Amino acid sequence: MHRLWRETYATLIASGYEHIAHDAFALSSDEFVKAKRMATFAPTLCRYSICPSQVSIAIGQGAIGNSGPMQYQNALDSTSYATLLGRASLPVEGGLLTTRDDLVRRTVIANPLTDLAVDIEVIEASYAIDFRAAFRRELVALGRFEREGIVENDGKQLRLTAVGCFACGLVADVFDRYA
């Protein structure tokens, strides 16, 4: 699998594409590449955006939305979803008021998906936390990815390798306590 990823990555780069996020490549002239360079590139629930937002409206069965610290999910099964819509109700199945930890995790989870790295020092300064203490279990779990050559950890930054770029969703999932 790693060989195939390396070959695919090399072919796309040689063809003029830039790797901009976990499963996304774009031509150098594309607006997404420009947004990535200007640090305005952001993940959304299903794709990517050229401007970050703190509000994501969930549209569709099982979709997850958020508004500030509130997060919610629409009904997962089509019958419930259709029934709620038929009653002119929002098809929301559940939700929660996120904690400070959830908000930190939301940022950490987005980083490997868009930046292909987690800047530990920036997270610590932004949220006034000790990253190693807050994510002790996650760092142990990432050891497997380090041994497989997917992630490099120098203590200041977690960086995805060229092979790791294709597995960044798996790396991000390590930090998702609801997954």
C-alpha positions in Angstrom: 0.0 0.0 0.0 2.8 2.5 0.9 4.5 1.9 -2.5 1.2 2.7 -4.3 0.7 5.9 -2.2 4.3 7.0 -2.9 3.9 6.4 -6.7 0.6 8.2 -6.8 1.9 11.1 -4.9 5.0 11.4 -7.1 2.9 11.2 -10.3 0.6 13.9 -9.2 3.4 16.2 -8.0 5.3 15.6 -11.3 2.2 16.5 -13.2 2.0 20.0 -11.6 -0.3 19.3 -8.7 0.2 20.3 -5.1 -0.9 18.3 -2.1 -3.2 20.6 -0.2 -4.9 18.3 2.2 -5.5 14.7 3.2 -7.2 13.5 0.1 -6.9 16.6 -2.1 -4.5 17.8 -4.8 -4.9 20.9 -6.9 -3.0 22.6 -9.7 -0.6 25.4 -8.6 -2.9 28.0 -10.1 -6.0 26.8 -8.3 -7.7 29.0 -5.7 -7.3 26.3 -3.1 -3.5 26.4 -3.4 -3.6 30.1 -3.0 -5.8 29.8 0.1 -3.5 27.2 1.5 -0.5 29.6 1.1 -2.5 32.4 2.7 -3.6 30.2 5.6 -7.3 30.6 4.8 -7.8 27.0 3.6 -10.1 25.2 5.9 -11.8 21.8 6.1 -15.6 21.6 6.0 -17.7 18.5 6.8 -17.5 17.0 3.3 -14.9 19.1 1.4 -12.7 22.1 1.8 -13.2 25.9 1.8 -11.0 28.8 1.0 -12.2 30.7 4.0 -12.4 29.3 7.6 -15.7 29.4 9.3 -16.9 28.8 12.9 -20.4 27.9 11.6 -21.2 24.8 9.6 -24.8 24.0 8.8 -25.5 20.3 8.5 -27.5 19.5 5.4 -28.3 15.9 4.7 -28.7 12.6 6.5 -26.1 12.0 9.2 -24.4 15.4 8.5 -22.7 17.1 11.4 -22.9 20.9 12.0 -21.6 23.4 14.5 -22.1 26.9 15.5 -19.5 28.2 17.9 -19.4 25.7 20.8 -22.6 23.8 19.8 -22.3 20.7 17.7 -25.2 18.6 16.3 -25.8 15.7 14.0 -28.8 15.1 11.7 -30.7 11.8 11.9 -28.6 8.9 10.5 -31.3 6.8 9.0 -33.3 7.9 6.0 -36.7 7.2 7.6 -36.1 9.4 10.7 -34.6 12.1 8.5 -37.6 12.1 6.1 -40.1 12.0 8.9 -38.6 15.0 10.7 -38.5 17.0 7.5 -42.1 16.0 6.7 -43.1 17.5 10.1 -41.3 20.7 9.1 -38.8 20.0 11.9 -35.1 20.2 11.8 -33.8 16.7 11.3 -31.4 16.9 14.3 -30.9 13.6 16.1 -28.6 14.8 18.8 -26.2 17.5 19.9 -23.9 18.7 22.6 -22.5 21.9 23.9 -18.8 21.3 23.3 -16.3 21.6 26.1 -13.0 23.5 26.0 -11.4 20.1 25.3 -13.7 19.6 22.3 -12.7 22.9 20.9 -9.0 22.2 21.3 -9.5 18.8 19.7 -11.5 20.4 16.8 -8.5 22.5 16.0 -6.0 19.6 16.4 -8.2 17.3 14.2 -8.4 19.9 11.4 -4.6 20.5 11.3 -3.4 17.2 9.8 -6.3 17.4 7.3 -5.3 20.8 6.0 -1.8 21.6 7.1 -0.5 18.0 7.2 1.0 18.9 10.5 0.1 19.8 14.1 2.2 22.7 15.5 2.4 21.6 19.1 3.8 25.0 20.3 1.0 26.9 18.5 -1.7 24.7 20.1 -0.1 25.1 23.5 0.1 28.9 23.1 -3.4 29.3 21.6 -5.2 27.2 24.2 -2.8 27.5 27.2 -2.4 23.8 27.6 0.5 21.3 27.9 0.0 19.4 24.7 2.0 16.3 25.9 -0.1 16.1 29.1 -3.4 16.8 27.4 -2.8 14.2 24.6 -0.7 11.6 26.4 -2.8 8.7 25.2 -3.1 10.0 21.7 0.7 10.5 21.5 1.2 6.8 22.6 -1.4 5.8 19.9 0.5 7.8 17.3 3.6 5.7 18.0 2.3 3.1 15.6 2.1 5.7 12.8 5.6 6.8 13.6 6.9 3.3 13.3 5.1 2.9 10.0 6.7 6.1 8.6 3.4 8.0 8.5 4.1 10.6 11.1 7.2 12.3 12.4 7.2 13.8 15.9 10.1 16.1 16.9 8.4 17.3 20.0 7.5 20.7 18.5 5.5 19.5 15.6 3.7 16.3 14.3 4.3 16.1 10.6 2.8 13.7 8.1 5.3 12.2 5.8 4.7 11.9 2.0 3.2 8.5 2.7 1.3 9.9 5.7 -0.4 12.5 3.6 -2.7 9.8 2.4 -3.5 8.6 5.9 -4.1 11.9 7.5 -7.7 11.1 8.2 -6.5 8.2 10.3 -4.1 10.4 12.2 -6.8 13.0 12.8 -9.1 10.3 14.1 -6.6 9.5 16.9 -7.6 12.9 18.5 -11.4 12.4 18.1 -12.7 11.2 21.4 -16.1 10.6 19.8 -14.9 8.4 17.0 
